Every structure is written in structure tokens, then in C-alpha cells.
């Protein structure tokens, strides 16, 4: 079943295996709501007061299987309006210093799309704020990593993902979602991959050749101690990239390439608690690869809850 079939009609796209699959016309084309994320007070959601700025990026130019990721930013925004703001674990209602900008208008060509993301992220970073890129597909992360590395030369990338994303190229482009971590590694960035459980022979050989430490999903699911080891391997400045397919499809079916035997929502919460409690500085982050399923709101709501939990702890 193709979960990308949206409400506004279908078009045809070529999938990874050469099969034609149905895909949605993005609902992101309709006017972007002015209502703030999480229904925050419009005054407190002003850009001048923000610590974190959401950059919606409705882009799916290189996806190779299930489509729909371009609709994700709006779906997460709408789901965020339903999130209860009282945090039972903290015992209070966090005061998020959170703002957003209008969605980026991105051309289909990957290199040009990345250039626009880079420009938008760079502007936010220069203001001393933390960009939160809301995709869209995973290739977008490269556009955020470039300006982040310029400002933070010792940057570590914490990659939460089902896939290694270490191919040299995929379907004719080196800027595919399947290549984003390969490009990041070529930039000299230190990468800590977590939740990986699907890769090609090429990627397996690259990992062995470069002695890349990987926190494989099968080695950490239900185990103790892995969160502490992940945190230990991070540098003082961290960029967090969350490919939502890191979660098991039983909890996250709404993603382009769902892989079985993934991590759980509570696994991610445990990691985020530890990250926030450490002395690491999260200078930027993204959430990518949600492909909303019509009339199934749980995955959209999960993404909104995940971000609220994380931001409430990064900026207490």
C-alpha cells in the first residue's frame, strides 16, 4: 500500500524498483496558517524572542519509494495545536521560546533546494538562534549542516535513522536522501548513527573501511547502557537529525521507506533526556521523512509530541 496518496489527487512517480506508484499532490500548496506551532501566544512566538526557529521545508525532490513528505510540515503544525502543553514529567507547562518562518519555496532540483535551505538556516544561526528544519526529505539536512559547520567547526552529527544514507549517489544524484550522511562525512563531520538496520553492500563496505561506529537497532533495542554510550561519543556541539523512520513501523507507519524492528518512542525520549541533561550544546536539528497518511493522525501527532518533549528539555 502506498501511504503517500493524499486528498488532493494523485500523480505518478518512478519508485526505487522502477515501479510506478501513486503519490499525492502536496497539501502544502494551500495557504500556510498563521496560527503558531503548539498554539503558543502570538506575542511569545515572535522571532525576536525565540531561542529555536522552525523552518518548514516541504520538499521531496529525490524520494524513491513512498511519497508525501512535502505535506509533513503542515501536518505537524496542525497536530501541534492538539498537544497538551502540561508536561507531567516536568510537573509544569514549559515556556517554549519558539518561533517559525513561512515555508521555504524550494525548486525540485536538489542542489538548488539545498542552497535555499542553507541560506535560510545560515540566517537563523547568525541571529544566535537554533534552527529546527522541518522536512520534507532527509537530503535537506545537508543544507543545514553546511552553515552549522562553518559556525561550529567541532560539530557532531547525531543521526537517528533506519538507513545508513551513505551511498555515493542514488538515482543519478549525489544529493539524494540516500546520500546525505556520505556528503556529511566528506565534509569532515563526526557522525554518530543510531537505530540503523538497513543498508547496501556499498554502505557496509564504507562503514568497515572508515571504522564508523554504528549503534545498530538490533544491538540497542531493549538494552541498557546504549544511551550513555551515544552521549559519550558526541562532541560539545551537536546537530541532531531525526529521520522519523528510526521508529518501528508499528509506531510510525507514515514514512517513505518503513523498516521493521526499529526503536520505540520511549527509546527516543530516553535519548533526548540524556542529551538535554548532558553538557552538549544542540546548535541545530531537523525532523524529516514523515509522509502523512490521510485520516491517520497518530503519526503526525507523534512527531509534534516528540518535538515538544525535546524542546521543553533543551530550553528549560
C-alpha positions as CSV (number, residue, x, y, z in Angstrom):
1,X,0.0,0.0,0.0
2,X,1.3,3.4,-0.9
3,X,0.7,5.7,2.1
4,X,1.5,8.8,0.1
5,X,-1.9,9.0,-1.5
6,X,-3.2,12.4,-0.5
7,X,-6.6,14.1,-0.6
8,X,-6.0,16.4,-3.5
9,X,-5.5,13.8,-6.2
10,X,-2.7,11.6,-7.5
11,X,0.2,11.8,-9.9
12,X,2.7,9.1,-10.9
13,X,6.3,8.8,-9.9
14,X,9.0,6.2,-10.5
15,X,9.9,4.2,-7.5
16,X,13.2,2.7,-6.5
17,X,12.5,-0.6,-8.2
18,X,11.2,1.1,-11.4
19,X,7.5,0.6,-10.3
20,X,5.1,3.4,-10.8
21,X,3.4,4.3,-7.6
22,X,0.6,6.8,-6.8
23,X,1.7,9.9,-4.9
24,X,-0.1,12.9,-3.5
25,X,-0.3,16.5,-4.7
26,X,1.1,18.3,-1.7
27,X,-1.4,20.0,0.6
28,X,1.5,22.3,1.4
29,X,0.4,24.3,-1.7
30,X,-2.6,25.7,0.2
31,X,-2.1,28.9,2.2
32,X,0.1,28.4,5.3
33,X,-1.8,29.0,8.5
34,X,-0.8,32.0,10.7
35,X,-1.7,30.1,13.9
36,X,1.6,29.4,15.8
37,X,3.1,26.0,16.4
38,X,1.6,24.5,19.6
39,X,-0.9,27.3,19.7
40,X,1.7,29.5,21.6
41,X,0.7,33.0,22.4
42,X,1.4,35.1,19.2
43,X,3.4,37.6,21.3
44,X,5.7,34.9,22.8
45,X,6.1,33.3,19.4
46,X,7.7,36.4,17.9
47,X,11.0,35.8,16.2
48,X,12.8,38.3,18.3
49,X,12.1,36.3,21.5
50,X,12.8,32.8,20.1
51,X,15.6,30.5,21.0
52,X,14.5,28.0,18.4
53,X,13.1,28.9,15.0
54,X,11.2,26.3,12.9
55,X,12.0,26.4,9.2
56,X,9.3,24.4,7.3
57,X,10.7,22.8,4.2
58,X,8.0,21.0,2.1
59,X,10.4,19.1,-0.3
60,X,10.5,15.6,-1.7
61,X,12.6,16.0,-4.9
62,X,14.6,12.8,-4.6
63,X,12.3,10.4,-2.7
64,X,12.5,6.9,-4.2
65,X,9.6,4.9,-2.8
66,X,6.5,6.2,-0.8
67,X,5.8,9.9,-1.3
68,X,4.1,12.5,0.8
69,X,6.9,14.1,2.8
70,X,6.2,17.5,1.3
71,X,3.0,17.5,3.3
72,X,4.7,16.9,6.6
73,X,5.4,20.4,7.9
74,X,1.8,21.4,7.7
75,X,0.6,18.1,9.2
76,X,2.9,18.5,12.2
77,X,1.9,22.2,12.6
78,X,-1.8,21.2,12.7
79,X,-1.1,18.3,15.0
80,X,0.8,20.6,17.3
81,X,-2.3,22.6,18.0
82,X,-3.7,19.5,19.8
83,X,-0.7,18.8,22.1
84,X,-1.4,19.3,25.8
85,X,1.2,21.8,27.0
86,X,1.4,20.5,30.6
87,X,4.4,18.2,30.9
88,X,3.7,15.6,33.5
89,X,7.3,14.6,33.9
90,X,8.5,18.2,34.5
91,X,5.4,19.0,36.5
92,X,4.8,22.2,34.7
93,X,3.9,23.8,31.4
94,X,7.1,24.7,29.7
95,X,7.5,28.2,28.3
96,X,8.9,27.5,24.9
97,X,10.9,30.3,23.2
98,X,9.8,29.1,19.8
99,X,9.0,30.8,16.6
100,X,8.8,29.9,12.9
101,X,9.1,31.4,9.5
102,X,6.9,30.8,6.4
103,X,7.6,27.6,4.5
104,X,10.6,27.7,2.1
105,X,9.7,27.7,-1.6
106,X,12.1,25.0,-2.9
107,X,12.8,24.1,-6.5
108,X,12.8,20.4,-7.5
109,X,16.5,20.4,-8.4
110,X,18.3,19.0,-5.3
111,X,21.4,21.3,-5.4
112,X,19.2,24.4,-5.8
113,X,16.9,23.3,-3.0
114,X,19.8,22.7,-0.7
115,X,21.2,26.2,-1.5
116,X,18.0,27.8,-0.4
117,X,17.9,25.7,2.8
118,X,21.5,26.7,3.5
119,X,20.6,30.4,3.1
120,X,17.6,30.2,5.5
121,X,19.5,28.2,8.1
122,X,22.5,30.5,7.9
123,X,20.4,33.5,8.6
124,X,18.9,31.9,11.7
125,X,22.3,30.8,13.0
126,X,23.7,34.3,12.5
127,X,21.0,35.6,14.8
128,X,22.2,33.3,17.6
129,X,19.2,31.1,17.4
130,X,18.8,27.4,16.9
131,X,17.2,26.3,13.5
132,X,14.7,23.4,13.5
133,X,14.4,22.3,9.9
134,X,11.0,20.5,9.4
135,X,11.1,18.4,6.3
136,X,10.5,17.1,3.8
137,X,13.0,14.5,2.9
138,X,16.4,13.8,4.5
139,X,18.5,15.3,1.8
140,X,17.6,18.7,3.2
141,X,19.8,18.1,6.3
142,X,22.9,18.8,4.2
143,X,21.7,22.4,3.6
144,X,21.5,22.9,7.4
145,X,24.8,21.1,8.1
146,X,26.9,23.4,5.9
147,X,26.3,26.7,7.7
148,X,26.3,24.9,11.1
149,X,29.8,23.5,10.5
150,X,31.1,26.9,9.5
151,X,30.0,28.4,12.8
152,X,30.8,25.3,14.9
153,X,33.9,23.6,13.5
154,X,33.8,20.7,16.1
155,X,30.3,19.8,15.2
156,X,29.0,16.3,15.8
157,X,26.0,14.9,13.9
158,X,23.7,12.7,15.9
159,X,21.8,10.7,13.2
160,X,18.6,8.9,14.2
161,X,17.7,6.8,11.2
162,X,16.7,3.4,9.9
163,X,19.1,3.8,7.0
164,X,22.8,4.5,6.7
165,X,22.3,7.1,4.0
166,X,25.9,6.6,2.9
167,X,25.5,5.9,-0.8
168,X,27.8,7.9,-3.1
169,X,24.9,8.6,-5.4
170,X,21.4,7.3,-5.9
171,X,19.1,7.6,-8.9
172,X,21.5,9.9,-10.7
173,X,22.2,12.5,-8.0
174,X,24.8,12.7,-5.1
175,X,22.3,14.9,-3.2
176,X,19.7,12.2,-2.7
177,X,18.2,11.4,0.7
178,X,20.1,8.1,0.4
179,X,23.4,10.1,0.2
180,X,23.1,12.8,2.9
181,X,25.4,11.2,5.5
182,X,28.0,10.4,2.9
183,X,28.2,14.1,2.0
184,X,28.3,15.0,5.7
185,X,31.2,12.6,6.2
186,X,33.1,14.1,3.3
187,X,32.7,17.5,5.0
188,X,34.8,16.0,7.8
189,X,31.9,15.9,10.3
190,X,31.9,13.3,13.1
191,X,28.7,11.2,12.8
192,X,27.1,9.1,15.5
193,X,24.4,6.9,13.7
194,X,21.7,5.4,15.9
195,X,19.0,2.9,15.0
196,X,20.4,1.8,11.7
197,X,19.0,-1.5,10.4
198,X,19.1,-1.2,6.6
199,X,22.0,-0.6,4.2
200,X,23.6,-1.6,0.9
201,X,26.8,-3.5,0.3
202,X,28.4,-0.3,-0.7
203,X,27.5,1.3,2.6
204,X,28.6,-1.7,4.6
205,X,32.0,-1.6,2.9
206,X,32.2,2.2,3.6
207,X,31.5,1.7,7.3
208,X,34.1,-1.0,7.6
209,X,36.7,1.0,5.7
210,X,36.2,4.1,7.8
211,X,35.7,2.2,11.0
212,X,32.5,4.0,11.6
213,X,30.9,3.2,14.9
214,X,27.2,2.4,14.4
215,X,24.6,1.9,17.1
216,X,22.6,-0.8,15.2
217,X,19.0,-1.1,16.1
218,X,19.2,-4.8,16.9
219,X,22.0,-4.2,19.4
220,X,20.2,-1.5,21.4
221,X,16.5,-2.3,21.3
222,X,15.5,-3.2,24.9
223,X,19.1,-3.0,26.1
224,X,20.6,-0.8,28.8
225,X,23.6,1.5,28.6
226,X,23.4,2.4,24.9
227,X,22.1,5.9,25.6
228,X,25.1,6.7,27.9
229,X,27.5,5.5,25.2
230,X,25.8,7.6,22.5
231,X,26.2,10.7,24.6
232,X,29.8,9.9,25.4
233,X,30.6,9.8,21.7
234,X,29.2,13.3,21.0
235,X,31.3,16.4,20.9
236,X,30.5,19.6,22.7
237,X,28.3,20.9,19.9
238,X,25.7,18.7,18.3
239,X,23.4,18.8,15.3
240,X,20.5,16.4,15.7
241,X,18.9,14.9,12.6
242,X,15.8,12.8,13.2
243,X,14.7,10.7,10.3
244,X,11.4,9.5,11.7
245,X,11.8,6.1,10.1
246,X,14.2,5.4,13.0
247,X,11.0,4.3,14.8
248,X,9.4,0.9,14.4
249,X,6.6,0.9,11.8
250,X,4.2,-0.2,14.5
251,X,4.6,3.3,15.9
252,X,5.5,5.2,12.8
253,X,3.9,3.7,9.6
254,X,3.8,7.1,7.9
255,X,7.2,7.3,6.3
256,X,8.5,6.7,2.8
257,X,10.6,3.6,3.5
258,X,9.4,2.0,6.8
259,X,11.8,-0.6,8.1
260,X,10.8,-3.3,10.7
261,X,12.5,-3.8,14.1
262,X,13.0,-0.1,14.8
263,X,13.4,1.9,18.0
264,X,10.4,2.9,20.2
265,X,9.1,6.3,21.1
266,X,10.3,5.7,24.6
267,X,13.8,4.9,23.3
268,X,13.9,8.4,21.8
269,X,12.6,10.0,24.9
270,X,15.4,8.4,26.9
271,X,18.0,9.6,24.5
272,X,16.6,13.2,24.5
273,X,16.5,13.3,28.3
274,X,20.2,12.3,28.4
275,X,21.1,14.7,25.6
276,X,19.4,17.6,27.4
277,X,21.0,16.7,30.7
278,X,24.5,16.5,29.2
279,X,26.7,19.5,28.7
280,X,26.3,19.2,24.9
281,X,25.0,22.2,23.0
282,X,22.4,21.3,20.4
283,X,23.0,24.1,17.8
284,X,20.5,22.8,15.2
285,X,18.2,20.0,14.5
286,X,15.7,18.6,12.0
287,X,12.9,16.2,11.7
288,X,12.4,14.6,8.3
289,X,10.7,11.9,6.3
290,X,7.2,11.9,7.8
291,X,4.8,11.1,5.0
292,X,1.3,11.8,6.4
293,X,-1.4,9.2,5.8
294,X,-4.8,10.7,5.2
295,X,-7.2,10.4,8.1
296,X,-4.5,8.7,10.3
297,X,-3.4,11.5,12.7
298,X,-1.3,9.5,15.1
299,X,2.0,9.7,13.3
300,X,1.7,13.5,12.8
301,X,0.8,13.9,16.5
302,X,3.7,11.7,17.5
303,X,6.1,14.0,15.7
304,X,4.6,17.1,17.3
305,X,4.8,15.4,20.8
306,X,8.4,14.4,20.2
307,X,9.5,17.9,19.3
308,X,7.6,19.4,22.2
309,X,9.2,16.9,24.6
310,X,12.7,17.7,23.2
311,X,12.4,21.5,23.1
312,X,11.0,21.6,26.6
313,X,14.2,20.0,27.8
314,X,16.7,21.8,25.6
315,X,15.4,25.2,26.7
316,X,14.1,24.6,30.3
